[in-house]
Amino acid sequence: MATPVAWLEHSFAMVHGEDGDGRREAVDAWKRKHVDPEWEDFSLTICSEGCPWAEVLAALQEAPPLGAEARTVIVPAADNLFSRRRGGPKDKKQDLPEPVAALLQPPPHGVKLLIIAWTTVPGGPGNPLGAKPWTDWAKVGRILKVGHIEHRDVPAFIEAKAAEMGLRLGSGGARLLQERLSNEKVLTDRSRKKKAEGGNPGIIQRTLEVIDLMADGQAVTESILDQATIRLAGERAYAWKNAWMKGDAFGALKALRESLEDDPDAASLMLLNQVRSEMTRLFDYLEAAGQGMKGAELLEAIGFSPKQAFLLNDLAATANRLKGKPLTAMLRRVNQTERDLKGTALGKGQTALLDLTLYLCRTWAR
């Protein structure tokens, strides 16, 4: 996606939407335009994820260092600033604090601001972007939305991306892939009970990358489309689990980012289920071993098939190392992350999952 030049001109701007690739491209382009690399270490302030408006306001009021043109403030995960308050007879949108509203309209000289939301923030009457100053921001082009392609435009987008990659989808392949991705959305997002209208560029791009690997230069068949789309979300979750079990923090964080960017709501609980399944296996092993089970009986108790017997030694070593307080602490950590994801975490639990990922890398593969 090419970032609009008009949007880049604004020193006070916002980007929102589910397309991680498009969002990252827009942020990088904005930084190249507005952040002087020579002064970046001194004049750029990046707020913490899920921070309140008070932290943003404090950063905006801080004077630029001597010699710098302006102070630049980036809010990297601002979804919580636009979320609705829970409670009472009706959910209400968060009101913008008066000092913040006064600072945002009109934007002052000597300071720059970029607000980044990972999901689409709704506009219109009664919605977070449906009041001043956001309506004025939208009129002058300060707000950039990424992450959604209209339903009718999805096949053309798929065909264009496939052509760039040299993929041969064949007649009707683009529409078939659109249908498969819509069906996958229904399966991985049952809580909202709705079929995806349109498409997410990030998900389409990653799906085509998987298809490219599976096709290996051959024409893409319907079977390949089925396998790529049905297993895509599960493959990402497995890659995340496999990385932290090896202590590979870089790989785990990369898989986490890709999963959350593609579908924050469905991916969060899917990733958490991966942790719970491995912890359940540890508890089952410790219980079975404590009862003196061995051989085939032990494999059956922990849910291993005979072909998975070679995994038993690593499982036993991990279970014996973590049993007792470390395993109990890990269970508490997972339970707290689940509570965060289901209602108490800011920014859709991104920080909670990030902390859990690093904790698992350190603890599991220590």
C-alpha positions, -999 to 999 in steps of 0.1 A, spaced: 0 0 0 13 34 -9 10 59 19 -9 90 8 14 120 4 -13 144 17 -15 125 50 23 125 54 23 163 53 5 166 86 27 169 117 -3 159 139 -17 126 125 -34 93 133 -33 59 116 -56 31 125 -67 -3 111 -59 -40 112 -34 -41 83 -1 -45 101 20 -42 70 2 -11 58 2 5 92 40 -2 96 47 13 62 27 44 70 45 49 104 79 44 88 71 69 61 57 95 86 89 91 107 111 97 77 92 128 69 90 143 104 118 129 126 153 142 120 176 111 125 203 134 139 181 145 168 159 114 172 176 103 204 168 136 220 136 149 204 115 117 199 93 105 227 76 71 223 48 66 249 42 33 266 17 9 251 -18 14 265 -8 46 282 -35 71 294 -41 105 279 -22 120 309 11 105 297 5 117 261 -3 152 274 29 153 295 50 142 265 34 169 243 41 196 269 77 188 272 100 213 255 121 202 226 159 200 232 180 230 224 188 230 187 160 207 177 132 220 155 104 203 174 96 175 199 79 145 183 56 122 202 44 88 190 17 68 208 24 32 195 -8 14 207 -36 39 214 -66 15 211 -75 20 248 -77 58 244 -107 53 220 -123 22 237 -157 23 253 -161 24 291 -178 -6 305 -206 -5 330 -239 11 336 -270 7 315 -251 15 283 -215 15 272 -203 50 266 -174 63 245 -145 78 264 -146 116 265 -114 134 255 -100 153 285 -104 191 280 -66 198 282 -59 172 255 -87 185 233 -74 221 236 -39 209 226 -51 189 196 -71 216 180 -55 235 166 -22 217 170 5 239 184 39 248 168 70 231 180 55 197 186 45 167 164 22 138 172 15 104 156 -13 83 172 -13 46 162 -43 23 168 -40 -14 158 -77 -18 151 -102 3 132 -116 31 154 -152 38 144 -164 72 134 -198 88 130 -223 101 156 -218 85 190 -185 68 181 -150 76 193 -140 95 161 -175 111 158 -168 143 178 -143 171 177 -114 173 173 -114 140 154 -141 151 129 -119 181 120 -89 159 117 -107 137 93 -119 166 72 -83 179 66 -69 144 61 -50 138 93 -65 104 99 -54 74 77 -73 41 78 -56 9 68 -66 -27 69 -98 -30 50 -106 -37 13 -141 -34 1 -157 -68 -7 -159 -60 -44 -123 -50 -46 -108 -81 -29 -104 -103 -60 -86 -76 -79 -63 -70 -49 -55 -108 -47 -48 -110 -85 -24 -80 -83 -5 -95 -54 -4 -129 -70 10 -114 -102 37 -97 -82 48 -130 -66 45 -150 -99 17 -171 -86 -7 -188 -111 -41 -188 -94 -60 -197 -125 -95 -187 -136 -117 -179 -105 -88 -185 -81 -89 -151 -66 -126 -153 -58 -122 -188 -44 -94 -176 -21 -116 -147 -10 -144 -172 -1 -119 -194 18 -106 -165 38 -141 -154 46 -150 -189 59 -118 -190 80 -128 -157 95 -161 -172 106 -144 -202 122 -118 -182 141 -141 -154 152 -172 -172 165 -177 -147 193 -189 -121 169 -209 -144 147 -204 -125 115 -189 -131 82 -161 -109 71 -171 -81 48 -142 -72 26 -107 -83 33 -76 -76 54 -45 -69 32 -21 -83 58 -40 -116 60 -42 -119 22 -5 -112 18 5 -138 44 -19 -164 29 -4 -158 -6 31 -163 9 20 -197 24 4 -206 -10 37 -197 -28 56 -221 -6 31 -249 -10 28 -245 -48 66 -245 -53 63 -229 -88 34 -250 -99 -1 -239 -107 -22 -233 -75 -49 -259 -71 -81 -258 -50 -66 -283 -26 -36 -259 -19 -61 -231 -13 -80 -252 12 -49 -263 31 -34 -228 32 -65 -210 45 -78 -236 69 -45 -241 87 -30 -206 85 -41 -194 119 -31 -226 136 3 -226 119 11 -191 133 1 -202 168 23 -233 165 52 -212 153 49 -190 184 47 -220 208 76 -238 191 98 -206 194 93 -200 231 97 -237 240 132 -234 224 139 -200 241 139 -182 208 127 -148 218 131 -133 184 111 -160 166 84 -160 193 80 -122 192 79 -123 154 52 -150 154 33 -130 181 33 -98 161 21 -115 129 -7 -133 147 -19 -101 165 -17 -79 134 -38 -104 114 -65 -109 139 -60 -95 175 -92 -108 190 -91 -144 178 -53 -149 179 -50 -138 215 -70 -167 230 -57 -192 204 -21 -184 215 -31 -187 252 -46 -221 244 -13 -233 231 3 -225 265 -24 -242 284 -21 -274 263 16 -276 270 11 -270 307 -16 -296 309 8 -321 294 34 -313 321 8 -318 349 -4 -350 333 32 -363 331 40 -354 367 8 -371 379 13 -402 357 50 -405 367 41 -401 403 18 -431 400 46 -452 386 33 -454 350 58 -463 323 60 -472 287 28 -473 267 7 -465 297 26 -433 304 23 -423 267 -14 -428 268 -18 -408 300 -1 -377 286 -18 -380 251 12 -391 231 10 -417 204 37 -444 201 53 -423 173 58 -394 197 77 -415 222 109 -397 212 95 -365 227 92 -381 262 127 -374 274 125 -336 267 91 -335 283 103 -353 314 133 -330 318 111 -299 315 85 -313 339 111 -323 365 129 -289 363 97 -269 366 77 -290 391 68 -273 424 70 -235 427 82 -227 391 52 -245 376 28 -230 401 42 -195 393 38 -202 356 2 -212 360 -5 -180 379 11 -160 352 -10 -177 325 -42 -172 345 -34 -135 350 -28 -131 312 -61 -147 305 -79 -123 329 -61 -94 311 -72 -106 277 -108 -110 288 -113 -76 302 -86 -59 322 -57 -53 298 -52 -21 279 -45 -22 241 -63 -56 236 -38 -74 258 -8 -68 235 14 -59 264 2 -89 285 10 -113 257 44 -97 250 53 -101 287 40 -137 287 61 -145 256 93 -132 271 85 -150 304 80 -183 287 112 -179 267 132 -174 299 114 -200 321 105 -229 298 138 -232 280 161 -221 309 
